[in-house]
Amino acid sequence: MSPDAGDSGGPAAGTASVPLHRRPLVPSARYPLRTLTSPTYLIAIGVIAFFAWWASGSPTSFFALSLVYASIFITLALAWDFSSGLTGYLNFGLPFFFGLGAFTAGYLSWHGNRQVPELLLVSFGMGLLAGLLFSLPTLRLRGPYFTLLSLLLPLIGADFIIAFWTQLHLPTEGFEFLPFLASTPEAELVLLSVVNGVLLTAFLLLRDSHFGLVLRGIRDDEDALGSEGIWTFPYKVAAFTLASGVVAFSGATYALVYTYGGVDTFDFIFILFPVLIVILGGIGELAGAVLAGYLVILLYQYLSPILSTLTFIILSVIAILLVLFLPGGLLKPIRSFVRFMRTGAPA
């Protein structure tokens, strides 16, 4: 058997130019070991562990809170990259599921006095249910039609809360004085770091499995998969439902970190930053979202007091330049360097 190319369960040598739907949808012979020992995965896990350790010795809580903020957006980026990045179906409805998770945690805390693990678990379940109900009708559409429907979701969610918050018996346009996710920002960071490590591992294993190969085949040529007898619809529904649950879980963690789940959780910043992070990290790479997530959010946190609204513009320009001159994202030069160190030849 010819050796595999790349370091993340890529195509076998000699097949790199063959469209994914023309290759057998069978994982690498060394799956899952190859996935869990790939340099990019190990680097991403190492970065997560390093920041969790570094923040514990930070003299200020601002750094730890910035890393907590980054971890939440990394969770969002991983979910978006797993669903939209792998399938090519651009879903801009993340803020709806994010806000749903925040409001679910707030409602249960106010009216049920539930503990934090239960708040997170129920929010995850609500996200799965909402994602399933959204995916079943909309994923029969393609291209701009699906994207447009997903784009309307956050607007509907925010307008609904603003219009009916008194009828919903909310204390304000949201829930205040929620319990903290953990006792200190450092403890919150450790918890979120573990969550991101588990998510990265699970999503990479799924990406390199038969399930993930079908998702990437959808992005490559969905019609060709259908002509070969593969019904892609349940794969898409499963991917977007799982991603929606993860996003709602992330919304609940955000509400508990800031002890407030309000209408602002439906803001489009909760899709703009994840998409920017995924573009910088490399679409479909997953591990790149971790590296880019820390970079983008830390830059935003520390530059915003100086540059104000110019910060996001600068980050967006960087993303555009990367798309033009480094379309593979930040992982492309890293992977090329690793390959050069292994073989002595440029990638």
N, C-alpha and C positions, 0 to 999 in steps of 0.2 A: 504493500500500500504506500502510495506517495505521501510524503510528509505534509502536514498542514501548514498553511501560510499564516503569518500574523501571530498574535499572542492571545486571542480571545475567541477561539473556536471558529476561525475564519474558514474560507473555502480551501479545499485541497490545492496543492500546487498544480498548475496547469489548467485550473478551472476559474481563475480570477476574472477572466474576461467573459465567462459564460453567465448569462442572466440567472438569477437565483431560481426562478421558476423552472429552468431547464436542468437544474441539478437535482439529484435525489434529496428529498427533504429528510435527511437522516443526520443526527448530530455527529460531531467529530468522534472518531474511534476512542479518543481519550477523554471524552466528556464524562463526568463533570470536572475531573482532575485538571484538565487543561484550563478551564475557566477559572478555577480557584487558585491556580498558580501563575496566572498571567501577570506580567509586570505591572500593567496598568491597574489591575484590580488590587494588587498588593500595595502599590503606591497610594491609591485612593484610600484604602483602609488605614494605611500608615498616617496619612494626612489627617484623617478623622481622629485617630487616637492621639496624634501629636497635639492638635488644638485642644482636645479635651483635657490633656495633661497640662499644657501650657497655661490655660486659663486658670487652673487651680492655684498657680503661683503668681497670678497677676495682682499688682498692687491696687488696681481700680476695678470696680464692677462694670464699668462701661465696656471694657474689652470683652468680658464674659458675656454681657448682654448682647454685644454686637455679634459674637459667635453664636449665641442662641438664635438671634434673628437670622443669621446666615444658615443655620441648620434647618430652620423652618422652610426657608426658600429652597434649600437643597432637596428637601423632601418633595416639595412641589415640582421642582425641576425633574427629579427622578420619575415621578408619576407621569408627567407630561411627555418625557422622552420615551418612556416605556410604551405608552399608548400612541401618541401622535408621531413621535420620532421614528418608531419602528414601522408603523402602518402607512404613514404619509397622510393620514386624515387629521387635518389641523383643527384641534378642539380649543376654542377660546372661551369655553365655559367654566374654566377652573374656579374663578371667583364665586360662582354660584355654589359649588360643592364645598368650597372653603368656608363661605358664609354659613352654609347649612350646618357644617360641623361646629362652627362657633356658636350658632344659635341653639343647636341641640344641647351642647354642653351647658350653655347659660340657662336654658329652660329647665333642664333636669336639676341643675344646682339650686335654682331659685324655688322650684316647686316640689322637688323630691329630696333635696338635701343629700344627694348621692356623693359617693367618694370618687376621687380622681380617676382610678382605674376604670370604674363603671362609666364615668362620663366619656372617657376616651373610647371604650369598647362600643357603647351605644352610638356615639358619633360615627365611628367606623361603619357600623351596621347601617345607619341611616344613609351614609354616603353610598354604600353598596346598593341599597334599595333604589335610591334616587338615580344612581348611575345606570342601573338596569332598566328602569322605567324610561330614562332618556335615550338609552342606546337602542332599545328594541325598535322604535319607529324611525329614529333619525339615521341609523347606520345603514339603512337601505338606500340612503342618498349618498351622493359623492360630490367631491370638489367643493365649489363655492356654496352649494345648497346646504351641505352639512355644516360648513364653517359658519354660515350666516345664522343658522338655527342655534348653534352653540354660542355665538356671540350675543344673542338675545337673552340668554339665560341669566347672566348677572344683572342686566337691566331690569328684568322682570322681578328677580328676587329683591333687589334694593327698593324698587318702586312699591312692591307689595308691603314691605316692612314699613316704609314711610307712610303709606296710605292707611294701614290698618293696625298700627302698633298699639293704639288704645283698645281696639276690639280684641287684640291678642293678649291683653292684660300684661303688657310689657311695662316695666318701671320707667323706661325712656325708650328711645329708638335702639334699644339693646339691653343687655344685662350687665349690671355693675357689681363690684365687690365679689367676684368669683374667687374660689380657692386657688392658691398658687399651684402650679404644676409640681414644684418641689420647694424645699425650704430655702434654697439659695440659687442664684443664677448659675453657679458652678455645678450644682447638683442637676439643675435643669439641662445644662449643656451635656453632662454625662449621659443622661437619659435620652436626649435627642440624638446624641452621637451613636448610641447603641441602636436606636431605631434606624438611623440612616445606614449604619453598617449592615444591619439585617436586610433592609430594603435593597441596598445595592447588591448584596449577595443573591437574594431571591430573584431580583429582576435580571441579573446577568445569567443565572442558571436557566431561567425561563427563556431568555433571549437566545441562548445557545442550544436549547432543546428543540424538538420537533415543533412545539407550539410557537416558539420564537421564529423559527425558520419560515413558518407559514406567514407570520406577521410581516416579516421582511419581504416575503414573496408578494404580499398584498401591495406593498409600496413599490416593488419592482414591476409587477404586471399582474393585477388582480384578475383580469379576464383570462389570462393564460392559465392561472391556477384553476379557475372554474372549468376551463376546457379540458383539464386533466382530471376532473372529477373531485376536486377539493372544494367543499362548501365553506367559503371563507366567513360567512356571516357569524356563526357562533364563536369563531376565534376573535373577531372584532368586538363582539359584545362582551366576551369574557375579559379582554384586555382593558376596555374602557370602563367596565364595571369595577374591576379591581383598582384601577387608577383613581376612580371617583371615590372609592372607600378610603384610599390612602390620603387623598386631598382633604376629605372631610375630617379625617383623623388629625391632619396637620392644622386644619382650622380650629379644632378643639384645643390643640396644644397652644396655638397662638392666643386664644381667648384666656386660657389659664395662665399663660406667662404674663400677660398684661392685665389679668383679672377683669377683663371687659370684652364682651362679645357684642358688637354693635353693627349698625348698617355699613360702617366703613369696611367690614370684612368682605363686602361684595365689590370692593374697589378694583379697578382694572390693573392696579399695580401688582396684584396677585396672579396676573397672567403675563404682564410685561416683563417682570424680572425673571420668572422661570424660563420664558422663551429666550431672553437675552443670555441667560446662563447656559442653556442648552446649545445655543448657537456658538458661544465661546468655547464650550467644552467639546463640541462635535455632535451633530445630530445622530442619534442612535448609538452613541458610544456608552452612555450611562455613567461610566467611571469619570468621564470628563466633566460631568455636571457637578461632581463633588469638588474638583479642583477649581473650576470656574466659579462655583457658588461662593466659596470663601473669598476668592479674589474680588468678585463683583460687589458683594455686600460689604466687605471690610472697606473697600475703596469708597463705596457710597456713604457709609457711616462716618468715615473720617474726613471726606472731602465736602460733604454736604454743608457743614457749618461754615466752610470757607467759600465754596462756589455756589451754594444754594441750588437753584433749579438747573444750573449749567452742568451739574454732576451727571444727571441721567443722560443729557445730550452728549456729553463726552463719552460715556460708556456706550451709547448707541452708535456713535461714529466709529469707535473701536470695533464694535461688532460688525458694522458694515465693511470695514477694511479687512477684517478677518474672513468674511464671506467671500470677498473679492480675491484676496491674495493667499488665504490659508483656509480653504473651504472645509478641510477636515477638522478644524478646531484646534484647541491647545494640545490634544492628544497626538495629533499627527507628527509634530516634531519629536515628541517624547518617544513614540513608537519607532520612529525612524532611528533615533539615537540608540534605543535598546537593540534594534535589529543590527545596527552597525557594530555595536559592541559584541554581539553574538557571532556575526559572520565576517566582520571586517570589510564588508562591502556596503556601499550606500543603498538605501531602500529604493 
